[in-house]
């Protein structure tokens, strides 16, 4: 068996190349597993986010319905306030002015009676 120096160098180079191929194959395998796990994680996240977004959409819809009801209530309260203000103005105009006149007249009479009493003493 005739082994030459070039043959040994070729054998060492072939073994080094084979080792390198095995290591690269291991890294590619790990990268493949990482990508599989990433794909599974994205799929799970998507499956969990979609119902949450659906629920959020429903919640926003219900909130809009409630805001519409609150707007109707606010409009009714505004109308009631306007009506109460108008009623107060009408009451003040019809009853308030005569009451003020009666109060002023009775004050004047009381003051005059007191003055007469002081003058007669």
C-alpha positions as CSV (number, residue, x, y, z in Angstrom):
1,X,0.0,0.0,0.0
2,X,1.5,3.2,-1.1
3,X,0.5,6.2,0.9
4,X,1.8,9.5,-0.3
5,X,1.9,12.8,1.4
6,X,-0.6,14.3,-1.1
7,X,-3.0,11.4,-0.4
8,X,-2.9,12.1,3.4
9,X,-3.4,15.8,2.8
10,X,-6.4,14.9,0.5
11,X,-7.8,12.6,3.2
12,X,-7.5,15.3,5.9
13,X,-9.1,17.8,3.6
14,X,-12.0,15.4,2.9
15,X,-12.5,14.8,6.6
16,X,-12.4,18.5,7.4
17,X,-14.9,19.1,4.6
18,X,-17.1,16.3,5.9
19,X,-17.0,17.7,9.4
20,X,-17.8,21.2,8.1
21,X,-20.8,19.8,6.1
22,X,-22.1,17.9,9.3
23,X,-21.8,21.1,11.4
24,X,-23.5,23.2,8.7
25,X,-26.3,20.6,8.4
26,X,-26.8,20.7,12.2
27,X,-27.1,24.5,12.1
28,X,-29.5,24.4,9.2
29,X,-31.6,21.8,11.1
30,X,-31.6,24.1,14.2
31,X,-32.6,27.1,12.0
32,X,-35.4,24.9,10.5
33,X,-36.7,24.1,14.0
34,X,-36.6,27.8,15.0
35,X,-38.5,28.7,11.9
36,X,-41.1,26.0,12.6
37,X,-41.5,27.2,16.2
38,X,-41.8,30.8,14.9
39,X,-44.5,29.8,12.4
40,X,-46.4,28.0,15.1
41,X,-46.1,31.0,17.4
42,X,-47.4,33.4,14.8
43,X,-50.3,31.0,14.0
44,X,-51.2,30.8,17.7
45,X,-51.0,34.5,18.1
46,X,-53.2,35.1,15.1
47,X,-55.7,32.6,16.4
48,X,-55.8,34.4,19.7
49,X,-55.9,37.9,18.3
50,X,-58.7,37.4,15.9
51,X,-61.4,36.6,18.6
52,X,-60.0,39.6,20.7
53,X,-60.4,41.9,17.7
54,X,-64.0,40.5,17.1
55,X,-64.8,41.1,20.8
56,X,-63.3,44.6,20.6
57,X,-65.4,45.4,17.5
58,X,-68.5,44.2,19.4
59,X,-67.6,46.3,22.4
60,X,-67.1,49.4,20.3
61,X,-70.5,48.8,18.6
62,X,-72.2,48.5,22.0
63,X,-70.5,51.6,23.2
64,X,-71.7,53.6,20.2
65,X,-75.3,52.4,20.9
66,X,-75.0,53.5,24.6
67,X,-73.6,56.9,23.4
68,X,-76.6,57.3,21.1
69,X,-78.9,56.7,24.1
70,X,-77.0,59.1,26.3
71,X,-77.2,61.7,23.5
72,X,-81.0,61.2,23.4
73,X,-81.2,61.6,27.2
74,X,-79.0,64.7,27.1
75,X,-81.3,66.2,24.4
76,X,-84.4,65.5,26.6
77,X,-82.7,67.0,29.6
78,X,-81.8,70.1,27.6
79,X,-85.5,70.4,26.4
80,X,-86.7,70.0,30.0
81,X,-84.3,72.7,31.2
82,X,-85.5,75.1,28.5
83,X,-89.1,74.4,29.4
84,X,-88.4,74.9,33.1
85,X,-86.7,78.2,32.3
86,X,-89.6,79.4,30.2
87,X,-92.0,78.3,33.0
88,X,-90.0,80.3,35.5
89,X,-90.0,83.3,33.3
90,X,-93.8,83.1,32.8
91,X,-94.4,82.6,36.5
92,X,-92.1,85.6,37.4
93,X,-93.9,87.8,34.8
94,X,-97.5,86.9,35.9
95,X,-97.2,86.3,39.6
96,X,-93.9,87.9,40.6
97,X,-94.6,91.4,39.6
98,X,-97.9,91.7,41.4
99,X,-96.4,90.1,44.5
100,X,-93.6,92.6,44.5
101,X,-96.1,95.4,44.2
102,X,-98.2,94.0,47.1
103,X,-95.0,93.6,49.2
104,X,-93.9,97.2,48.5
105,X,-97.4,98.5,49.2
106,X,-97.6,96.6,52.5
107,X,-94.2,97.9,53.5
108,X,-95.3,101.5,52.7
109,X,-98.4,101.1,54.8
110,X,-96.5,99.6,57.7
111,X,-94.0,102.5,57.5
112,X,-96.8,105.0,57.4
113,X,-98.6,103.4,60.3
114,X,-95.4,103.5,62.4
115,X,-94.9,107.1,61.5
116,X,-98.4,108.0,62.6
117,X,-98.0,106.1,65.9
118,X,-94.8,108.0,66.6
119,X,-96.4,111.3,65.7
120,X,-99.4,110.7,68.0
121,X,-97.3,109.9,71.1
